[in-house]
Amino acid sequence: MRKVVIAGNELCRTPVELLMSPMFERVLDSYVSSLTERGSREFDFLIEQGLARLSSDDGTLDMTVMKEMLVALVDSTPGEIARGTEGFSFLLEHSTEIYYLVENLYDYWRKVERFLVFEEDYRSSKEKTRDYHDWFRRTTGDFEELVRETYRRLANNLSGSLFKVYRQLPSGVGAGLLVETIPWEIPGKSYACLEGVRFIQLVIIEPPLIYYPRLNYRRGQFAPVNRNPLEGMDINPEEWFCFPARVGLLKCYIYFHSEYLPLGVSLSNLFELASGEDELREKPDCVLVFGAGGPSANRTTEYFEDEENDIVVGLVTGGEEIDYFGYLKKMTLTLHNITMINRGWFPIHGAMVNISLKTGRSANVVIVGDTGTGKSESIEAFRSIAEEYISDMEVIFDDMGVLRICEDGRIRAYGTEIGAFVRLDDLAPGYAYSEVDRSIFMNPQLTNARVVIPITMYDRVVRGHQVDLFLYANNYEEVDEEHPAVELFETAYDALPVFESGARLAKGTTDERGLVHSYFANPFGAVQKKKAHREISVRYFERMLESGTRLGQMRTRLGVEGYEFKGPQEAARVIFELINT
C-alpha cells in the first residue's frame, strides 16, 4: 500500500470507531500482506495465535480476531482481557510480541502516503467564512490526535506503564483537501470529459512531507499536435481532481488522476491556488490533464493550441513513467509559455532575485539557464555570502518567468511560481533542513533528490519588476582571463548565439548526459515555437540594451568538478561588484 485516501464521511470520533472502520481494515490487511511477502515471523505468530486466518479456498485473510483484540486492548490490560474473554488467554504470555506488532503497524501506517478528502456542496463563495476553514483545520488536527491517542492507549495497556517521553509524531494525514464541484464555462464537447471533476479549494499539509514517486527524472520534450487530445476522452470524475492554479498572470486548470495525489498536493507549494466562484466559473487560459489512460498507458506528453476557444491544452498520459513531479510542473509551464509567446511576451527559463547591498545599491538580477546550470544554486550562493555583502535579498521567481515591454519602454519581469522545485544536492549543506518546516521532499535517498519549497508571495511574483541585469548561466566553462566569471555583451547579436545555443553540462536531472544544447535553455515552449520566439528575443534584447539593462553570461562552473559551491559563489561576488558600479 503506497497511499490511503480517506473520505470525509470515513472520519471517526473514538478509538473503537477507528479500529472498526473500513479504512483501518484496509491498512491492516495491507500490513499483514506485507508480512507474508517478506516471510516475516510476525505472520507466523498471527496464524499460530489465531489472530489471522488464511482461507484455504482463495487465500484471503480474515483479521476479525485481530481487530477484536485491538478493540479490547484500547480500554483493558492483557490480564483483564484474558480473564474476561474466552480465547484470549495467549495475551498473558505474548503481550510483548503483540506490543511490537502494534509498534510496527503504527510505523507502517505513518510511512503510507495519507490523504483526507472532504467534499463540500457547491455554494456561493460569499457563504464561505474563515470559521469554515478553521473547522476543516480542526478536523484534520482532531483526526491526527485520535490516531495518536489510539496508538498510545494500546501501547500503554500492553506494556503496563505510561510513556515517559511523548513524541508528537505526524500520525494523521499528510495532506487534507477540501474539494468542491464547481461548474465552469466548458467550451464545447471537446472538454465535456472534464465536467463534474472536483476543484481543490483548500489544502492543509503537515510538512515535512516525504513522497517516493517511481521516477526521479524527466525524459523528452512536449510535442505539439494538430487535434484536441481531450476529444472523446472518458474520465471518471470520482477518480480525478482539479488544482486551479494561478501560473503567473494566467489561470491553468490542472486535472490529475488520484493515482498521482502526492504530485498534485505538491502543487500547493509551487503555484498559487485560485479560488472564488466568479474566478473559477470563467474559462481558463490553459488546461492540463495529467494521468489519463490508467497505469498501463503509453507515455504521451503533448499539447494543442485551441485557437477557437483561446485555450492551450496539455495531455500527459498515465503510467509509472510519468510518476515524477517534473512532468506536472514543466508541462504546466510549457502551456504558460506557449500562451505568452502567442501574446508577444518573452518567456524565460530562469530565476530572478532582488539584491540590496550594504553599500545602498540594489538591482534585479535575472539568471537564465536550463536545469542544472546554476539558477537556484546561484541564488543559494547569494544567500551563503549574504552576511559579507547583502543587506536584503528577495527571490522573485526561481525557475520560469516572462518579460514584457511596458509603456515606459522598460523591460519588466513577472514570475510564474510562488515556490521552487530544486535539487537537494545543489543546495548549500543544511539549507533544505533549515526550511524543513514547510518543505515537501521527493526521494531524498536518491540522486537528483528534490524538494518543493514555497519562497515568495503571489502578489510579489506578478507585480512586475524592472530588469537590471540579464545573464545566461554557463555551467561548463572554466574561468580565466579570456573567460571571466561574468561577461557582458555589447549588442543583441553578441548575446543571441550564447542564449540560442543553450549549452549546459547535463547533471542527470533528465535522461541527458554530457554537454547538451537546448534552444534558449527553454525546451518548454520556446523550442516548439522557435521562429516566433526568436523574433521576440531579438526585439527584447535590443530594447534591454537601449533601456539600460546589462546583458551577459555568468560562468557558474556548477558542472566542473570541485566548483559545485565555489563556482557560483565566485560569480556572485563579481555580480555584487557590477551592482556597485
Secondary structure, DSSP 8 states (H G I E B T S, - for coil): --EEEEEGGG--SSHHHHHTSHHHHHHHHHHHHHHHHTT-HHHHHHHHTTSSEE-TTT--EE-HHHHHHHHHHHHS-HHHHHHHSTT-THHHHHHHHHHHHHHHHHHHHHHSEEEEEEEE----GGG--HHHHHHHHHHHHHHHHHHHHHHHHHHHHHHTS--SS------S-SEEEEEE-------SGGGGGGTT-EEEEEEEE-SSEEE--S--SB-S--EE-SS-TTTT----GGGEEEEEEEETTEEEEEEEEGGGHHHHHHGGGTSEE---HHHHHS--SEEEEEEET-TT----EEEEEETTTTEEEEEEE-SGGG-SHHHHHHHHHHHHHHHHHHTT-EEEEEEEEEEEETTS-EEEEEEE--TTSSHHHHHHHHHHTHHHHEEEEEEEESSEEEEEE-TTS-EEEEES-SEEEEEGGGS-TTHHHHTGGG-EEE-TTSTT-EEEEE-S-HHHHTS-EE-SEEEEEE-S----SSS-SEEE-SSHHHHHHHHHH-EEEE-SSBS--EEEE-GGG-TTTTTTTHHHHHHHHHHHHHHHHHHT-EEEEEE--TTSTT-TTHHHHHHHHHHHHHHH-
